[in-house]
């Protein structure tokens, strides 16, 4: 079994967002869970990902390192998509 926190850790190592320090643990965990859900839908891995428990945040299978990396990359894409589409960034772009 692989914990979501393993994937979260890999994701956090891939990005630099100093605003995360301003968030409480529950809010950050909720956001990461949402990004992970997006990654699960959009990423093909060698391991079956539908067998998981969102309550205890565990995958039923042991994920391969490649699977963890793919999910972290998927989370990064979901995070980046949200960041790029934020109102603040759109307003800066418009000028």
N, C-alpha and C positions, 0 to 999 in steps of 0.2 A: 504494500500500500504506500502511496506517495501523498504527502500532505500538500495542500494548496500553498502553504507557507514556503515550501521548497521552490515552487514556481514564482511566488511573490518575490522571494529573495533574488532569484535570477533576473526578474524584471527590474527590480530596484537597482541592480548593478548596471543595467543597460542605460538608465536615464539619469538626468540631472534636473531635478525640480526642487528648488529650495522652498517652494510654497508648501511642500508636503510637511515640513517641520511645523507649520502653523495648524495642521489638522490634528484632531484627536484620533486615537487609534481606531475607534469604531468607524469613523467616517472614512479614514484611509483604507481600512480593510473592506468596507462596503464598496468603495470605488474600485479597488483592485479586483474584487469578486466580480463586479460588472465587466471589467475589461477582460478578465479570464473567461467569462461566459462568451463574450464576443470572440475571443481567440479559439475557444473550443469549437464554435460553429464554423469558423473560417479557416482553420488549420487542419491539414491531414497529417496524422501521426501513425506510427506503426502500431501503437497500443490503442485499444478500445477506450474511449474517454467517456462514453455514456454511463458506464458503471462507476458512479461516484455518489458521495453523500455530501450535499451542500451544508447540512447542519453541522457536521463535525469537520467539514472542509478537508475531505480525504478522497482520493481516487481509489477505487477498489483494486486496481492493478498497480504493479510497480512500473513507473514510467522510466523509459530509457533516457539517458542524458540528452539525446537528440530530441526526444519528445518534449522535455522540459525546456530546452532552448527554443524550439519552435513555438511553444505556448508563450514563452517570455517575449519572443519577437511579435507574436500576435497581439499580446497585451500592449506592447510598445506602439504598434500601429493603431490600436484602439485609443490609447492615451493621446497619441499625436493627432489623430483625427479630431478628437474632442478639443484639443488645444488649438489647432489651426482653425476650427470652426467657431471659436468663442467670439462673442460680440465685441469684446475689447480688441481683438486682433483684426476683426473685420473693419471696425471703426478706424484703427490706425492705418489700415491699407487704403481706405477710402480717403482719409486725410482730413 
